Amino acid sequence: MSTFIRFGLLTKVILTIAVIMLVFFSITSYLTYRQQRALIIEGATEKARIVAFEAIRTREYLSRQLQDGDVELSVERYGLIPVVASTRIGALVAKDLDYRIRQISNRYRNPKNAPDPFEAKVLDRFIENPYMEEHQAIAQIDGEPVFRYLRSFTVEESCLECHGDPKQAPDYIKKLFP
């Protein structure tokens, strides 16, 4: 402090203004960063929301068409199973968007649809709070921050054929996923 006292008046004024400007620019930079980050997350959430709705609509549409057409699924028609078709379509879309799209469940047959620890926690939250429709967060994957978005999906009657009681699952599902 004694060094500051020895400075001339002009130097003291300049140093005081410089410190005030530094504080002002720091605060402004921080607030701008937060605003930009919020806009980026909002944009990512909106894109993820659209992709999730499309995956859900694809499954619903295929399910209805299979029921209306009385189509019997089999190993040969595995790609027509609504969740399988929706996942495959999602993979094509994901390539275009540079996203990773997964459809997960606590009641999965295919081990590829098993939730990771982050997803399992969110699925538990969806179960605890049935009115919760979505969850987004920045999470770590392999030490890298990644935007994660999960949307709940209510199982329809047709889904229970494969996702219901394992003993009641069709034979081709039991064979594919013992």
Accessible surface in RSA format (square Angstrom, percent):
REM  Atomic radii and reference values for relative SASA: ProtOr
REM  Chains: A
REM  Algorithm: Lee & Richards
REM  Probe-radius: 1.40
REM  Slices: 20
REM RES _ NUM      All-atoms   Total-Side   Main-Chain    Non-polar    All polar
REM                ABS   REL    ABS   REL    ABS   REL    ABS   REL    ABS   REL
RES MET A   1   181.61  94.0 134.02  88.7  47.58 113.3 118.46 100.7  63.15  83.7
RES SER A   2    69.15  58.4  64.14  85.6   5.00  11.5  42.18  89.8  26.97  37.8
RES THR A   3    78.51  55.8  78.45  79.5   0.05   0.1  50.95  68.4  27.55  41.7
RES PHE A   4    71.05  35.5  69.76  43.2   1.30   3.4  69.95  42.4   1.11   3.2
RES ILE A   5   115.83  65.9 106.21  79.1   9.62  23.2 106.27  76.5   9.57  26.0
RES ARG A   6   185.14  77.7 149.95  76.4  35.18  83.8  72.66  99.3 112.48  68.2
RES PHE A   7    78.61  39.3  69.51  43.1   9.10  23.7  72.33  43.9   6.28  18.0
RES GLY A   8    45.13  55.7   0.00   N/A  45.13  55.7  37.13 101.9   8.00  17.9
RES LEU A   9   141.37  78.7 130.99  93.7  10.37  26.1 132.00  92.7   9.37  25.2
RES LEU A  10   130.49  72.7 125.07  89.5   5.42  13.6 127.43  89.5   3.06   8.2
RES THR A  11    55.98  39.8  54.54  55.3   1.43   3.4  24.99  33.6  30.98  46.8
RES LYS A  12    56.11  27.4  55.93  34.3   0.18   0.4  18.26  16.4  37.86  40.3
RES VAL A  13    68.30  44.9  65.30  59.1   3.00   7.2  68.30  59.3   0.00   0.0
RES ILE A  14    99.76  56.8  97.56  72.7   2.20   5.3  98.74  71.1   1.01   2.8
RES LEU A  15    69.88  38.9  69.84  50.0   0.04   0.1  69.88  49.1   0.00   0.0
RES THR A  16    66.14  47.0  61.19  62.0   4.95  11.8  52.79  70.9  13.35  20.2
RES ILE A  17    90.17  51.3  89.86  66.9   0.31   0.7  90.17  64.9   0.00   0.0
RES ALA A  18    49.41  45.4  40.45  62.4   8.96  20.4  45.13  63.6   4.28  11.3
RES VAL A  19    88.91  58.5  88.12  79.8   0.79   1.9  88.91  77.2   0.00   0.0
RES ILE A  20   107.18  61.0 104.71  78.0   2.47   6.0 106.51  76.7   0.67   1.8
RES MET A  21    92.30  47.8  91.81  60.8   0.50   1.2  72.24  61.4  20.07  26.6
RES LEU A  22   120.05  66.9 117.60  84.1   2.46   6.2 119.52  83.9   0.53   1.4
RES VAL A  23    77.85  51.2  75.57  68.4   2.28   5.5  77.85  67.6   0.00   0.0
RES PHE A  24   121.25  60.7 118.00  73.1   3.25   8.5 121.05  73.4   0.20   0.6
RES PHE A  25   107.56  53.8 106.56  66.0   1.00   2.6 106.84  64.8   0.73   2.1
RES SER A  26    61.45  51.9  49.34  65.8  12.11  27.9  36.37  77.4  25.09  35.1
RES ILE A  27    95.34  54.3  92.93  69.2   2.41   5.8  95.33  68.6   0.02   0.1
RES THR A  28    57.63  41.0  55.47  56.2   2.16   5.2  51.54  69.2   6.09   9.2
RES SER A  29    70.04  59.2  60.25  80.4   9.79  22.6  36.24  77.2  33.80  47.4
RES TYR A  30   120.62  56.3 114.88  65.4   5.73  14.9  92.46  69.5  28.15  34.7
RES LEU A  31   101.96  56.8  97.27  69.6   4.69  11.8  97.70  68.6   4.26  11.5
RES THR A  32    64.75  46.1  62.99  63.9   1.76   4.2  47.39  63.7  17.35  26.2
RES TYR A  33   130.84  61.1 124.51  70.8   6.33  16.5  99.45  74.7  31.39  38.7
RES ARG A  34   136.31  57.2 130.29  66.4   6.02  14.3  24.06  32.9 112.25  68.0
RES GLN A  35   111.57  62.4 104.78  76.6   6.79  16.2  30.55  65.0  81.02  61.5
RES GLN A  36    88.08  49.3  88.08  64.4   0.00   0.0  29.84  63.5  58.24  44.2
RES ARG A  37   104.40  43.8 101.43  51.7   2.97   7.1  23.81  32.5  80.59  48.8
RES ALA A  38    58.16  53.5  49.16  75.9   8.99  20.5  54.60  76.9   3.55   9.4
RES LEU A  39    96.46  53.7  87.95  62.9   8.51  21.4  88.60  62.2   7.86  21.2
RES ILE A  40   121.38  69.1 113.80  84.8   7.58  18.3 119.51  86.1   1.87   5.1
RES ILE A  41    42.34  24.1  42.05  31.3   0.29   0.7  42.34  30.5   0.00   0.0
RES GLU A  42   115.85  66.5 110.05  83.3   5.79  13.8  40.13  77.6  75.72  61.8
RES GLY A  43    33.54  41.4   0.00   N/A  33.54  41.4  32.09  88.1   1.45   3.2
RES ALA A  44    23.46  21.6  19.20  29.6   4.26   9.7  21.13  29.8   2.33   6.2
RES THR A  45     7.47   5.3   7.47   7.6   0.00   0.0   6.72   9.0   0.75   1.1
RES GLU A  46    83.21  47.8  83.19  62.9   0.02   0.1  41.56  80.4  41.65  34.0
RES LYS A  47   116.65  56.9 114.83  70.5   1.82   4.3  60.10  54.1  56.55  60.2
RES ALA A  48    11.55  10.6   8.43  13.0   3.11   7.1   9.98  14.1   1.57   4.1
RES ARG A  49    65.22  27.4  65.22  33.2   0.00   0.0  19.60  26.8  45.62  27.6
RES ILE A  50    96.10  54.7  94.39  70.3   1.70   4.1  96.02  69.1   0.07   0.2
RES VAL A  51    20.23  13.3  18.31  16.6   1.92   4.6  19.54  17.0   0.70   1.9
RES ALA A  52    18.94  17.4  12.21  18.8   6.73  15.3  18.57  26.1   0.38   1.0
RES PHE A  53    72.98  36.5  72.98  45.2   0.00   0.0  72.98  44.2   0.00   0.0
RES GLU A  54   106.01  60.9 105.83  80.1   0.18   0.4  37.46  72.5  68.55  56.0
RES ALA A  55    15.19  14.0   9.68  14.9   5.51  12.5  14.46  20.4   0.74   2.0
RES ILE A  56    19.14  10.9  19.14  14.3   0.00   0.0  19.14  13.8   0.00   0.0
RES ARG A  57   127.73  53.6 125.02  63.7   2.71   6.4  50.01  68.4  77.71  47.1
RES THR A  58    31.43  22.4  25.19  25.5   6.24  14.9  14.72  19.8  16.70  25.2
RES ARG A  59    30.78  12.9  30.07  15.3   0.71   1.7   6.68   9.1  24.10  14.6
RES GLU A  60    29.52  16.9  28.16  21.3   1.36   3.2   3.67   7.1  25.85  21.1
RES TYR A  61   122.53  57.2 122.53  69.7   0.00   0.0  84.49  63.5  38.05  46.9
RES LEU A  62    32.21  17.9  32.21  23.0   0.00   0.0  32.21  22.6   0.00   0.0
RES SER A  63     6.48   5.5   4.97   6.6   1.52   3.5   4.93  10.5   1.55   2.2
RES ARG A  64   125.20  52.6 125.20  63.8   0.00   0.0  53.11  72.6  72.09  43.7
RES GLN A  65    81.18  45.4  75.80  55.4   5.38  12.8  18.89  40.2  62.29  47.2
RES LEU A  66    20.36  11.3  18.54  13.3   1.81   4.6  18.97  13.3   1.39   3.7
RES GLN A  67   102.44  57.3  79.47  58.1  22.96  54.7  39.14  83.3  63.29  48.0
RES ASP A  68   113.56  79.5  77.19  76.8  36.37  86.0  31.44  74.0  82.12  81.9
RES GLY A  69    50.50  62.3   0.00   N/A  50.50  62.3  29.60  81.2  20.91  46.8
RES ASP A  70   131.64  92.2 111.54 111.0  20.09  47.5  30.12  70.9 101.52 101.2
RES VAL A  71    57.75  38.0  38.21  34.6  19.54  47.1  42.59  37.0  15.16  41.1
RES GLU A  72   140.40  80.6 132.19 100.0   8.21  19.5  51.42  99.5  88.98  72.6
RES LEU A  73    28.65  16.0  17.86  12.8  10.79  27.1  17.86  12.5  10.79  29.0
RES SER A  74    33.70  28.5  33.62  44.9   0.08   0.2  28.55  60.8   5.15   7.2
RES VAL A  75    63.49  41.8  54.98  49.8   8.51  20.5  54.98  47.8   8.51  23.1
RES GLU A  76   154.60  88.8 115.72  87.5  38.88  92.6  70.22 135.8  84.38  68.9
RES ARG A  77   109.89  46.1 106.26  54.2   3.63   8.6  16.99  23.2  92.90  56.3
RES TYR A  78    40.92  19.1  40.53  23.1   0.39   1.0  34.32  25.8   6.61   8.1
RES GLY A  79    27.70  34.2   0.00   N/A  27.70  34.2  14.18  38.9  13.53  30.3
RES LEU A  80    79.83  44.5  79.83  57.1   0.00   0.0  79.83  56.1   0.00   0.0
RES ILE A  81    10.37   5.9  10.37   7.7   0.00   0.0  10.37   7.5   0.00   0.0
RES PRO A  82    21.85  15.9  21.85  19.9   0.00   0.0  21.85  18.0   0.00   0.0
RES VAL A  83    30.00  19.7  28.62  25.9   1.38   3.3  28.62  24.9   1.38   3.7
RES VAL A  84    18.88  12.4  15.90  14.4   2.98   7.2  18.83  16.4   0.05   0.1
RES ALA A  85    12.54  11.5   9.47  14.6   3.07   7.0  12.54  17.7   0.00   0.0
RES SER A  86     1.58   1.3   0.11   0.1   1.48   3.4   0.19   0.4   1.39   1.9
RES THR A  87    44.56  31.7  42.75  43.3   1.80   4.3  42.21  56.7   2.35   3.5
RES ARG A  88   129.29  54.3 125.42  63.9   3.87   9.2  54.57  74.6  74.72  45.3
RES ILE A  89    80.35  45.7  80.35  59.9   0.00   0.0  80.35  57.9   0.00   0.0
RES GLY A  90     6.53   8.1   0.00   N/A   6.53   8.1   6.37  17.5   0.16   0.4
RES ALA A  91    50.86  46.8  44.92  69.3   5.95  13.5  48.32  68.1   2.54   6.7
RES LEU A  92   113.30  63.1 110.85  79.3   2.45   6.2 111.22  78.1   2.08   5.6
RES VAL A  93    56.39  37.1  55.23  50.0   1.16   2.8  56.39  49.0   0.00   0.0
RES ALA A  94     8.11   7.5   7.68  11.9   0.42   1.0   7.69  10.8   0.42   1.1
RES LYS A  95   163.74  79.9 134.56  82.6  29.18  69.5  93.47  84.1  70.27  74.9
RES ASP A  96   126.74  88.8  89.77  89.3  36.97  87.4  29.71  69.9  97.02  96.8
RES LEU A  97    70.75  39.4  54.01  38.6  16.74  42.1  58.29  40.9  12.47  33.5
RES ASP A  98   134.87  94.5 111.14 110.6  23.74  56.1  32.46  76.4 102.42 102.1
RES TYR A  99    72.03  33.6  51.73  29.4  20.30  52.8  55.88  42.0  16.15  19.9
RES ARG A 100   172.61  72.5 141.73  72.2  30.88  73.5  79.81 109.1  92.80  56.2
RES ILE A 101    35.94  20.5  16.93  12.6  19.01  45.8  19.91  14.3  16.03  43.5
RES ARG A 102    86.03  36.1  57.10  29.1  28.93  68.9  32.62  44.6  53.40  32.4
RES GLN A 103    20.53  11.5  11.76   8.6   8.76  20.9  16.83  35.8   3.70   2.8
RES ILE A 104    36.18  20.6  12.91   9.6  23.26  56.1  13.83  10.0  22.34  60.6
RES SER A 105    32.43  27.4  29.38  39.2   3.05   7.0  18.62  39.6  13.81  19.3
RES ASN A 106    69.49  47.9  42.75  41.3  26.73  64.4  27.07  65.1  42.42  41.0
RES ARG A 107   129.75  54.5 123.53  63.0   6.23  14.8  58.18  79.5  71.57  43.4
RES TYR A 108    86.32  40.3  71.20  40.5  15.13  39.4  30.05  22.6  56.27  69.4
RES ARG A 109    44.20  18.6  31.31  16.0  12.89  30.7  22.56  30.8  21.64  13.1
RES ASN A 110    28.75  19.8  27.98  27.0   0.76   1.8   4.35  10.5  24.40  23.6
RES PRO A 111    95.65  69.7  84.23  76.8  11.42  41.5  84.69  69.9  10.97  68.2
RES LYS A 112   166.20  81.1 150.82  92.5  15.38  36.6 102.26  92.0  63.94  68.1
RES ASN A 113    23.45  16.2  23.36  22.6   0.08   0.2   1.80   4.3  21.65  20.9
RES ALA A 114    28.86  26.5  22.37  34.5   6.49  14.8  22.37  31.5   6.49  17.2
RES PRO A 115    29.75  21.7  11.19  10.2  18.55  67.4  11.28   9.3  18.47 114.8
RES ASP A 116    44.62  31.3  37.81  37.6   6.81  16.1  33.03  77.7  11.59  11.6
RES PRO A 117   107.88  78.6  99.49  90.7   8.39  30.5 106.74  88.1   1.14   7.1
RES PHE A 118    46.15  23.1  40.40  25.0   5.75  15.0  43.75  26.5   2.39   6.8
RES GLU A 119     9.68   5.6   9.68   7.3   0.00   0.0   0.12   0.2   9.55   7.8
RES ALA A 120    32.58  30.0  32.48  50.1   0.10   0.2  32.48  45.7   0.10   0.3
RES LYS A 121   147.41  71.9 143.31  87.9   4.10   9.8  88.69  79.8  58.72  62.5
RES VAL A 122     3.17   2.1   3.17   2.9   0.00   0.0   3.17   2.8   0.00   0.0
RES LEU A 123    26.37  14.7  26.16  18.7   0.21   0.5  26.16  18.4   0.21   0.6
RES ASP A 124    72.19  50.6  70.99  70.7   1.19   2.8  18.32  43.1  53.87  53.7
RES ARG A 125   117.80  49.5 116.89  59.6   0.91   2.2  29.61  40.5  88.19  53.4
RES PHE A 126    19.40   9.7  13.26   8.2   6.14  16.0  13.46   8.2   5.94  17.0
RES ILE A 127   121.12  68.9 100.40  74.8  20.72  49.9 107.22  77.2  13.90  37.7
RES GLU A 128   141.55  81.3 106.66  80.7  34.90  83.1  49.56  95.9  91.99  75.1
RES ASN A 129    70.21  48.4  68.61  66.3   1.60   3.9  19.46  46.8  50.75  49.1
RES PRO A 130   107.42  78.3  77.67  70.8  29.75 108.2  83.05  68.6  24.37 151.5
RES TYR A 131   197.12  92.0 176.80 100.6  20.31  52.9 132.74  99.7  64.38  79.4
RES MET A 132    38.50  19.9  29.84  19.7   8.66  20.6  25.51  21.7  12.99  17.2
RES GLU A 133   104.71  60.1 100.26  75.9   4.45  10.6  27.02  52.3  77.69  63.4
RES GLU A 134    47.21  27.1  35.61  26.9  11.60  27.6  14.93  28.9  32.28  26.4
RES HIS A 135    31.89  17.4  28.18  19.6   3.71   9.5  19.42  20.0  12.47  14.5
RES GLN A 136    73.11  40.9  55.75  40.7  17.36  41.3   4.87  10.4  68.23  51.8
RES ALA A 137    31.79  29.2  21.78  33.6  10.01  22.8  31.79  44.8   0.00   0.0
RES ILE A 138    74.04  42.1  44.74  33.3  29.30  70.6  44.74  32.2  29.30  79.5
RES ALA A 139    14.77  13.6   9.07  14.0   5.71  13.0  14.77  20.8   0.00   0.0
RES GLN A 140   120.25  67.2  94.34  68.9  25.91  61.7  54.78 116.6  65.47  49.7
RES ILE A 141    45.78  26.1  40.71  30.3   5.07  12.2  44.22  31.8   1.56   4.2
RES ASP A 142   143.14 100.3 100.57 100.1  42.57 100.7  42.39  99.8 100.75 100.5
RES GLY A 143    63.48  78.3   0.00   N/A  63.48  78.3  33.91  93.0  29.58  66.2
RES GLU A 144   112.02  64.3 112.02  84.8   0.00   0.0  37.00  71.6  75.02  61.3
RES PRO A 145    86.41  63.0  65.82  60.0  20.59  74.8  66.11  54.6  20.30 126.2
RES VAL A 146    52.72  34.7  47.37  42.9   5.35  12.9  52.72  45.8   0.00   0.0
RES PHE A 147    54.09  27.1  33.12  20.5  20.97  54.6  33.12  20.1  20.97  60.0
RES ARG A 148    22.57   9.5  19.18   9.8   3.39   8.1   6.90   9.4  15.67   9.5
RES TYR A 149    35.88  16.8   8.85   5.0  27.03  70.3   8.85   6.7  27.03  33.3
RES LEU A 150    18.49  10.3  14.78  10.6   3.71   9.3  18.49  13.0   0.00   0.0
RES ARG A 151    50.96  21.4  25.91  13.2  25.05  59.7   3.03   4.1  47.93  29.0
RES SER A 152    40.25  34.0  28.52  38.1  11.73  27.0  18.39  39.2  21.86  30.6
RES PHE A 153    55.29  27.7  27.22  16.9  28.06  73.0  31.37  19.0  23.91  68.4
RES THR A 154   118.58  84.3 106.16 107.6  12.43  29.6  75.06 100.8  43.53  65.8
RES VAL A 155    76.21  50.1  57.28  51.9  18.93  45.6  57.28  49.8  18.93  51.3
RES GLU A 156    62.36  35.8  56.26  42.6   6.10  14.5  33.96  65.7  28.40  23.2
RES GLU A 157   141.26  81.1 127.09  96.1  14.17  33.7  55.76 107.9  85.49  69.8
RES SER A 158    33.19  28.0  14.91  19.9  18.28  42.1  20.57  43.8  12.61  17.7
RES CYS A 159    31.52  23.8  22.19  24.7   9.33  21.9  12.44  31.5  19.08  20.6
RES LEU A 160    79.79  44.4  72.93  52.2   6.85  17.2  73.27  51.5   6.52  17.5
RES GLU A 161    93.54  53.7  80.37  60.8  13.17  31.4  37.17  71.9  56.37  46.0
RES CYS A 162    15.93  12.0  15.81  17.6   0.12   0.3   8.86  22.5   7.07   7.6
RES HIS A 163    33.50  18.3  33.06  23.0   0.44   1.1  25.21  26.0   8.29   9.6
RES GLY A 164     7.45   9.2   0.00   N/A   7.45   9.2   7.17  19.7   0.28   0.6
RES ASP A 165    66.17  46.3  56.63  56.4   9.54  22.6  27.08  63.7  39.09  39.0
RES PRO A 166    79.28  57.8  75.21  68.6   4.07  14.8  75.60  62.4   3.68  22.9
RES LYS A 167   165.32  80.6 149.64  91.8  15.67  37.3  98.20  88.4  67.11  71.5
RES GLN A 168   135.97  76.0 113.60  83.0  22.37  53.3  37.81  80.5  98.15  74.4
RES ALA A 169     5.43   5.0   1.06   1.6   4.38  10.0   1.06   1.5   4.38  11.6
RES PRO A 170    24.66  18.0  12.79  11.7  11.87  43.1  24.65  20.4   0.01   0.0
RES ASP A 171   111.87  78.4 103.82 103.3   8.05  19.0  36.26  85.3  75.61  75.4
RES TYR A 172    22.96  10.7  19.31  11.0   3.65   9.5  21.00  15.8   1.96   2.4
RES ILE A 173     6.25   3.6   6.25   4.7   0.00   0.0   6.25   4.5   0.00   0.0
RES LYS A 174    85.39  41.7  77.63  47.6   7.76  18.5  50.47  45.4  34.92  37.2
RES LYS A 175   160.78  78.4 135.57  83.2  25.20  60.0  91.66  82.5  69.11  73.6
RES LEU A 176    68.62  38.2  46.67  33.4  21.95  55.2  49.62  34.9  18.99  51.1
RES PHE A 177    42.48  21.3  29.72  18.4  12.76  33.2  32.91  20.0   9.57  27.4
RES PRO A 178   154.28 112.4  87.73  80.0  66.55 241.9 119.01  98.3  35.26 219.2
END  Absolute sums over single chains surface
CHAIN  1 A    13020.8      11178.8       1842.0       8114.6       4906.2
END  Absolute sums over all chains
TOTAL         13020.8      11178.8       1842.0       8114.6       4906.2
